[in-house]
Amino acid sequence: MQEKARGGREWSERFRLLPAAFDALLSRLRPAIGRRDTAVRRAVPAEVRLALTLWCLGAVTEYRVLEATFGVSRSSVCKILRDIWGAVVAILGWDGEEQEEEEEGEEGPRLHLPRDPKRSCSLGGD
């Protein structure tokens, strides 16, 4: 996230949007994607969670690369991506041609996002 201060071409190539757009998106999503520290572990900050997701969408990156780049476990990468995509759909809406399956559960409708990393990262419009 230190690169954000520098902005420029490197930031745009990795995240596919300007730092100001990242900040605007983060401010809209922060209440839904932020997590609290627990006694067992520190939470991954909302900025890192969003950056990880945008990096995956912008570069079609494998989970192990995201794991190494952002310093989170592979299972955390999967959970973070699903959380962020769910928040984006819930808060910003979904304008895609495909309709994701919904299932009525105890909490109401539930969005099913794909588990396949190659398909998941290509949701950005390949």
ChimeraX commands (.cxc) that place a marker at each C-alpha (Angstrom):
marker #1 position 0.00,0.00,0.00 radius 0.5
marker #1 position 3.04,2.24,0.19 radius 0.5
marker #1 position 2.97,2.52,-3.60 radius 0.5
marker #1 position -0.38,4.29,-3.38 radius 0.5
marker #1 position 1.33,7.44,-2.18 radius 0.5
marker #1 position 3.48,7.36,-5.30 radius 0.5
marker #1 position 0.54,6.60,-7.59 radius 0.5
marker #1 position 1.49,6.70,-11.23 radius 0.5
marker #1 position 1.86,4.01,-13.81 radius 0.5
marker #1 position 2.95,1.14,-11.54 radius 0.5
marker #1 position -0.12,1.56,-9.30 radius 0.5
marker #1 position -2.46,1.79,-12.30 radius 0.5
marker #1 position -0.98,-1.30,-13.95 radius 0.5
marker #1 position -1.42,-3.42,-10.85 radius 0.5
marker #1 position -4.78,-2.22,-9.61 radius 0.5
marker #1 position -6.37,-0.91,-12.83 radius 0.5
marker #1 position -7.63,2.28,-11.20 radius 0.5
marker #1 position -6.25,5.54,-9.84 radius 0.5
marker #1 position -5.46,5.95,-6.12 radius 0.5
marker #1 position -8.34,8.44,-5.78 radius 0.5
marker #1 position -10.78,5.88,-7.22 radius 0.5
marker #1 position -9.37,3.25,-4.84 radius 0.5
marker #1 position -10.02,5.59,-1.89 radius 0.5
marker #1 position -13.57,6.30,-3.06 radius 0.5
marker #1 position -14.30,2.59,-3.49 radius 0.5
marker #1 position -12.76,1.83,-0.12 radius 0.5
marker #1 position -14.87,4.45,1.63 radius 0.5
marker #1 position -18.05,2.88,0.19 radius 0.5
marker #1 position -17.04,-0.69,1.03 radius 0.5
marker #1 position -15.18,-0.21,4.34 radius 0.5
marker #1 position -18.18,-0.82,6.64 radius 0.5
marker #1 position -18.87,-4.17,4.93 radius 0.5
marker #1 position -15.28,-5.39,4.44 radius 0.5
marker #1 position -13.57,-4.18,7.61 radius 0.5
marker #1 position -12.74,-6.76,10.29 radius 0.5
marker #1 position -11.72,-6.47,13.95 radius 0.5
marker #1 position -8.63,-7.86,15.64 radius 0.5
marker #1 position -9.22,-10.82,17.94 radius 0.5
marker #1 position -7.23,-12.23,20.84 radius 0.5
marker #1 position -5.90,-14.90,18.48 radius 0.5
marker #1 position -4.85,-12.85,15.44 radius 0.5
marker #1 position -4.78,-9.42,13.88 radius 0.5
marker #1 position -7.35,-8.69,11.20 radius 0.5
marker #1 position -6.32,-8.03,7.62 radius 0.5
marker #1 position -7.00,-4.28,7.10 radius 0.5
marker #1 position -9.78,-3.24,4.73 radius 0.5
marker #1 position -7.22,-1.52,2.47 radius 0.5
marker #1 position -5.27,-4.75,2.04 radius 0.5
marker #1 position -8.44,-6.80,1.52 radius 0.5
marker #1 position -9.61,-4.49,-1.28 radius 0.5
marker #1 position -6.12,-4.22,-2.83 radius 0.5
marker #1 position -5.77,-8.01,-2.88 radius 0.5
marker #1 position -9.11,-8.34,-4.67 radius 0.5
marker #1 position -8.35,-5.63,-7.23 radius 0.5
marker #1 position -4.91,-7.16,-7.89 radius 0.5
marker #1 position -6.57,-10.53,-8.55 radius 0.5
marker #1 position -9.11,-9.00,-10.91 radius 0.5
marker #1 position -6.58,-6.78,-12.70 radius 0.5
marker #1 position -3.84,-9.35,-13.17 radius 0.5
marker #1 position -5.67,-12.72,-13.09 radius 0.5
marker #1 position -3.25,-13.88,-10.41 radius 0.5
marker #1 position -3.08,-17.29,-8.75 radius 0.5
marker #1 position -3.91,-17.56,-5.06 radius 0.5
marker #1 position -0.34,-18.57,-4.15 radius 0.5
marker #1 position 1.00,-15.36,-5.71 radius 0.5
marker #1 position -1.54,-13.27,-3.79 radius 0.5
marker #1 position -0.57,-15.19,-0.65 radius 0.5
marker #1 position 3.09,-14.28,-1.09 radius 0.5
marker #1 position 2.48,-10.69,-2.23 radius 0.5
marker #1 position 0.07,-9.68,0.53 radius 0.5
marker #1 position 1.37,-11.93,3.34 radius 0.5
marker #1 position -1.88,-13.77,4.05 radius 0.5
marker #1 position -2.62,-17.49,3.96 radius 0.5
marker #1 position -4.14,-19.12,0.90 radius 0.5
marker #1 position -7.35,-19.90,2.78 radius 0.5
marker #1 position -7.52,-16.23,3.84 radius 0.5
marker #1 position -7.09,-15.17,0.19 radius 0.5
marker #1 position -10.09,-17.30,-0.79 radius 0.5
marker #1 position -12.21,-15.96,2.08 radius 0.5
marker #1 position -11.19,-12.35,1.43 radius 0.5
marker #1 position -12.05,-12.58,-2.28 radius 0.5
marker #1 position -15.47,-14.07,-1.54 radius 0.5
marker #1 position -16.16,-11.45,1.15 radius 0.5
marker #1 position -15.16,-8.52,-1.06 radius 0.5
marker #1 position -17.06,-9.79,-4.12 radius 0.5
marker #1 position -20.14,-10.32,-1.96 radius 0.5
marker #1 position -19.84,-6.79,-0.54 radius 0.5
marker #1 position -19.41,-5.29,-4.01 radius 0.5
marker #1 position -22.52,-7.05,-5.29 radius 0.5
marker #1 position -24.54,-6.15,-2.17 radius 0.5
marker #1 position -23.49,-2.49,-2.03 radius 0.5
marker #1 position -22.76,-1.53,-5.64 radius 0.5
marker #1 position -25.06,-3.98,-7.43 radius 0.5
marker #1 position -24.45,-6.49,-10.19 radius 0.5
marker #1 position -24.82,-5.50,-13.84 radius 0.5
marker #1 position -23.38,-8.68,-15.37 radius 0.5
marker #1 position -25.20,-10.75,-17.95 radius 0.5
marker #1 position -24.99,-13.93,-15.88 radius 0.5
marker #1 position -27.29,-14.21,-12.93 radius 0.5
marker #1 position -25.64,-15.92,-9.97 radius 0.5
marker #1 position -27.68,-18.59,-8.25 radius 0.5
marker #1 position -29.33,-17.53,-5.04 radius 0.5
marker #1 position -30.37,-19.81,-2.26 radius 0.5
marker #1 position -32.86,-18.98,0.45 radius 0.5
marker #1 position -31.25,-19.68,3.80 radius 0.5
marker #1 position -31.95,-18.79,7.39 radius 0.5
marker #1 position -30.49,-15.32,6.85 radius 0.5
marker #1 position -32.30,-14.75,3.54 radius 0.5
marker #1 position -30.88,-14.96,-0.01 radius 0.5
marker #1 position -27.27,-16.04,-0.29 radius 0.5
marker #1 position -24.99,-15.29,-3.23 radius 0.5
marker #1 position -22.94,-18.21,-4.58 radius 0.5
marker #1 position -19.66,-17.11,-6.07 radius 0.5
marker #1 position -17.45,-19.54,-7.99 radius 0.5
marker #1 position -14.71,-21.37,-6.09 radius 0.5
marker #1 position -12.46,-21.98,-9.09 radius 0.5
marker #1 position -9.63,-19.41,-8.85 radius 0.5
marker #1 position -9.21,-19.12,-12.62 radius 0.5
marker #1 position -12.92,-18.45,-13.17 radius 0.5
marker #1 position -13.15,-16.29,-10.04 radius 0.5
marker #1 position -10.40,-13.92,-11.09 radius 0.5
marker #1 position -11.83,-13.62,-14.59 radius 0.5
marker #1 position -15.09,-12.13,-13.29 radius 0.5
marker #1 position -13.53,-8.76,-14.06 radius 0.5
marker #1 position -14.44,-9.05,-17.75 radius 0.5
marker #1 position -11.96,-11.20,-19.67 radius 0.5
marker link #1:1,2 radius 0.2
marker link #1:2,3 radius 0.2
marker link #1:3,4 radius 0.2
marker link #1:4,5 radius 0.2
marker link #1:5,6 radius 0.2
marker link #1:6,7 radius 0.2
marker link #1:7,8 radius 0.2
marker link #1:8,9 radius 0.2
marker link #1:9,10 radius 0.2
marker link #1:10,11 radius 0.2
marker link #1:11,12 radius 0.2
marker link #1:12,13 radius 0.2
marker link #1:13,14 radius 0.2
marker link #1:14,15 radius 0.2
marker link #1:15,16 radius 0.2
marker link #1:16,17 radius 0.2
marker link #1:17,18 radius 0.2
marker link #1:18,19 radius 0.2
marker link #1:19,20 radius 0.2
marker link #1:20,21 radius 0.2
marker link #1:21,22 radius 0.2
marker link #1:22,23 radius 0.2
marker link #1:23,24 radius 0.2
marker link #1:24,25 radius 0.2
marker link #1:25,26 radius 0.2
marker link #1:26,27 radius 0.2
marker link #1:27,28 radius 0.2
marker link #1:28,29 radius 0.2
marker link #1:29,30 radius 0.2
marker link #1:30,31 radius 0.2
marker link #1:31,32 radius 0.2
marker link #1:32,33 radius 0.2
marker link #1:33,34 radius 0.2
marker link #1:34,35 radius 0.2
marker link #1:35,36 radius 0.2
marker link #1:36,37 radius 0.2
marker link #1:37,38 radius 0.2
marker link #1:38,39 radius 0.2
marker link #1:39,40 radius 0.2
marker link #1:40,41 radius 0.2
marker link #1:41,42 radius 0.2
marker link #1:42,43 radius 0.2
marker link #1:43,44 radius 0.2
marker link #1:44,45 radius 0.2
marker link #1:45,46 radius 0.2
marker link #1:46,47 radius 0.2
marker link #1:47,48 radius 0.2
marker link #1:48,49 radius 0.2
marker link #1:49,50 radius 0.2
marker link #1:50,51 radius 0.2
marker link #1:51,52 radius 0.2
marker link #1:52,53 radius 0.2
marker link #1:53,54 radius 0.2
marker link #1:54,55 radius 0.2
marker link #1:55,56 radius 0.2
marker link #1:56,57 radius 0.2
marker link #1:57,58 radius 0.2
marker link #1:58,59 radius 0.2
marker link #1:59,60 radius 0.2
marker link #1:60,61 radius 0.2
marker link #1:61,62 radius 0.2
marker link #1:62,63 radius 0.2
marker link #1:63,64 radius 0.2
marker link #1:64,65 radius 0.2
marker link #1:65,66 radius 0.2
marker link #1:66,67 radius 0.2
marker link #1:67,68 radius 0.2
marker link #1:68,69 radius 0.2
marker link #1:69,70 radius 0.2
marker link #1:70,71 radius 0.2
marker link #1:71,72 radius 0.2
marker link #1:72,73 radius 0.2
marker link #1:73,74 radius 0.2
marker link #1:74,75 radius 0.2
marker link #1:75,76 radius 0.2
marker link #1:76,77 radius 0.2
marker link #1:77,78 radius 0.2
marker link #1:78,79 radius 0.2
marker link #1:79,80 radius 0.2
marker link #1:80,81 radius 0.2
marker link #1:81,82 radius 0.2
marker link #1:82,83 radius 0.2
marker link #1:83,84 radius 0.2
marker link #1:84,85 radius 0.2
marker link #1:85,86 radius 0.2
marker link #1:86,87 radius 0.2
marker link #1:87,88 radius 0.2
marker link #1:88,89 radius 0.2
marker link #1:89,90 radius 0.2
marker link #1:90,91 radius 0.2
marker link #1:91,92 radius 0.2
marker link #1:92,93 radius 0.2
marker link #1:93,94 radius 0.2
marker link #1:94,95 radius 0.2
marker link #1:95,96 radius 0.2
marker link #1:96,97 radius 0.2
marker link #1:97,98 radius 0.2
marker link #1:98,99 radius 0.2
marker link #1:99,100 radius 0.2
marker link #1:100,101 radius 0.2
marker link #1:101,102 radius 0.2
marker link #1:102,103 radius 0.2
marker link #1:103,104 radius 0.2
marker link #1:104,105 radius 0.2
marker link #1:105,106 radius 0.2
marker link #1:106,107 radius 0.2
marker link #1:107,108 radius 0.2
marker link #1:108,109 radius 0.2
marker link #1:109,110 radius 0.2
marker link #1:110,111 radius 0.2
marker link #1:111,112 radius 0.2
marker link #1:112,113 radius 0.2
marker link #1:113,114 radius 0.2
marker link #1:114,115 radius 0.2
marker link #1:115,116 radius 0.2
marker link #1:116,117 radius 0.2
marker link #1:117,118 radius 0.2
marker link #1:118,119 radius 0.2
marker link #1:119,120 radius 0.2
marker link #1:120,121 radius 0.2
marker link #1:121,122 radius 0.2
marker link #1:122,123 radius 0.2
marker link #1:123,124 radius 0.2
marker link #1:124,125 radius 0.2
marker link #1:125,126 radius 0.2
view
